[in-house]
Amino acid sequence: MMNVRTALELHDEVGPSLFGLKANTASIAKAADALPESAAKAIRDRTADLTDIIEHLQSLNRSILNRLRPMALGHVPLPEILSELVRERAGSHPGIGFSHDVDTLARSYGDTVDLTLYRCIQESLTNAIRHAGATSVMVNARDCPAAGGAAGDGAGRLELTVRDDGCGIAAENKPGFGLRGMRERVQALGGEFAIETGRDGTCIRIVIPVPARGSADGADYASTAP
C-alpha cells in the first residue's frame, strides 16, 4: 500500500504542483519585460534556471510514476493510467505522432486484466519506438458489451489494437521475449493475441473476455466514470 499511496501523491499532488510552479515562473518572466533591461535580464536568467530545474523534476516525477504506476492500478481509473502512459511516450518522442482512444474502458477490471492491458500497451509502444522506425502509433482499447446488449447476457470482451506505420517485423525474425510475454499474459486470461505485420507497419490485436457488467462475476467493476 505504501507504493500505491506514493504513486497517488506523485500523480495528484506533486505533478500539479510542479505544473503550477512552471506556470508562475513563466508569468514572472513575462512580467519582467516591464522592468529596465538590466533588471529584466537578471530575472529572465533566474526564471530560465528555475524552468530547467522544474522540467528536470517533472521528468523525474514521470519516471518514478512509470515504475510505480502498476501499483496504482485499481486505485486510479484505468483509462487515466493508460492515457498517461501514451502521453509520456509522446512527450519523450516528439518526432512520432501518438493517438489513443480508451474512453469506453471501465475504471477497473481487476488487477490481472488491468495489468495485462497496461503491460501490452507498454511493450507495444516500446517496440514501435525502438525497432519499427514508426512515425505514428495508434492505441485503441474498447469495452465491447455482451452479446445481445443485456446485462448478464453472456460475456463481454476487451479489444486492444496498437498499430504503427513502421517497417514491420521481418519474416526471419522470431518473436522476442516481450512479444512472447504479451501472448502468454493474454492467453492465460483465455484471450486471443495476433500480430499483423508488413511493409505498412505492424498491428497488435488482443481480445480478452470479461464478465458482462451487471452479472454476478462482473457486478463489482465500476463504470467508465472516474
N, C-alpha and C positions, 0 to 999 in steps of 0.2 A: 504493500500500500504506500510505502514511502516514495517509490518511484512514480506511482500514479499521482500522488499529491504534488511532487516536484514538477512533473510534466504539465499538470493543470496550472500551477502557479507560473511556470515559464510562459505558457500559452496565454493565460488570461491576465496576468499582471505584468510580467517583465516585458513581453512583446509590445503591448500597447504603451507602456511607459517609455520604452526606447523610441517608439514612433513619435510620441509627444515631445520628447527631448529634441529629436531631429527637426520637427516642425517649428519648435520655438527657436532653435538655433538658426534656421533659415529666416525666421522673422526678424531676429536681431541683426543678421547680416544685411537684410533689406533696409531696416531702419537706419543702419549706419550710413546709407547713401546721403542722408540729410545733414551729416556732420562734415566739418572741414576734412579735406582729403587725408591729412596726416593721421587724424584720429580714426577716420573711416577705414584706412588701410590696416591699422593695428587691429581693429575689431574684426575686419574681414579675415585677417590672418588667423586670429584666435578661433573664430567660428569655423573656419576651414579645418583647423586642427580638431576641434570638437566633433565636427561631422565625420571625420575619418575615424575617430575613436568610437563614436556611436555606431557607425556602419560595421566596424570590426566586432563590436558587442552583439549587434543584430545577427551577423554571420555566425558567431559563436553560439548564440541562443538557438538559431535554427539547427546548427549541427548537433547540439545536445538534445534538442527536441526530436530530431530524426532518430537518435538512438533510443530515446525514452518513449516515443510516441506509441509503439505497440503496447506498452504497458498501460496506456490510457484508453485503449480500445474498450468499449463498453461504458466508459465514463464520459468521453467526448463523442458527439454524434459521428457515426461512421462517414457520412458524406463530407463532413467538415474535415476529417482526418485525411481522407483520400484526396480531396481538393487541395489541401495544403501540401500534400506530397507532390502533386503535379506542379503546383505553383513554385515550390522550392526548386525543382528541376529546371523550370522555365527561367527562374532568376539566376541560376548558375550557368545556364547555357542560352544566352540571348540570341545566338545565331540559329536556333531551332524554334520553329513555331509549335507550341503546345496548345491543345484544346482538350476539354474534358466535359463530360455530362454524367453526373452521378446523382442527380436530383431526385430520382424516384426511389432511391435506396432508403430503407428504414434506418432508424437510429442505431440499431444493432441486430445481429442475427445470432449472437452468442460468440464466445471467444474464438472458437475454432474457425468458423466461417469468416468472421471479421478479419482474423489474422491471415487466412488464406487469400482473401481478396487483396489485402494490403501488400503481402509479400509478392503476389503475382504481378500486381501493377508495378511495384518497386523493381522487380527483376526485369520486367519487360521494358521499362523506361531505361534502365541501365544498359541493356543490350542495344537498344535503339541508339543511345548516345555513344557508346564505346565502340560498337562493332559495325553498325549499319551505315554510318555516314548520312543519317537522315537529316532532312531539312524541316520535316513536320512530323508530329506524332499526335495521334488522336486516341483518347481514352474514353470509352463509353461503357458504363455499367448500369444495368437496369433491373428492376424487380418486376418480373412477369407474373401476373396473378394466376391462380389455379385455373385449370380448365373449367369452362362454364361460368367463370366470374363470381361464383358464390362462395362466401366464406366457408371454409371447411370442406369444399368440394374438390378433393384431390390435393396434390402437392403443387406448390408454386416452384419457381426457379429463378436463379440469378444468372444473368447473361453478361459476360465481360468480354469486350474486344479491345485490343490495343493494336493499332495499325500505324505503321511508319512507311515513309516513301524512300527508304534506303536501298542498299544494294542487294538485299535478300541474303539467304543462307545458302552457301554453295552446297551442291548435292553431295560432294565428298566429305563435307564436314559433319561429324557426328554431333548430336545434341550435347551441349556441355552440362556441367553439374547443375547450373542454375535452372536450365530448362527441364532437366530430369526431376529436380526437386519440385518445380511447379506442377509437373504432371502427377507426381506421387501425392502431393498435397490434395489436388483436385480429385484424383481417383479414390483416395481414402475417404472422401465425403460422398462417394457414389456419383461423382460428376464426370464430365467429358472435357477432354483437353485436345485441341487441334492446332497445328501450325500450318498456315498457308504462306508460301514464300515464292518469290520470283523476282524478275528484273524490276518490277514496280514497287517492291518492298515486301514487308512481312506483316502478317496479321496473326495475332494470338487470339484464339477463340476459346472461351471457357464457359461451361454451363454447370451450375451447382444447384441441386434440388434443395428446397427449403420447405418446411411445413406451411400450409396455407394460413394466412392471417385469420385469426378467429377460431382456428382448430385447436384441439386440446394441446398439441405439441407446439403450435405457433402462437398461442394466445399471449405469451409473455414478452414477445418482442414488439418494440414500440413503433409508432407511425413515423412517417418521414419528418414530421415537425420536430425541430430541436427541442 
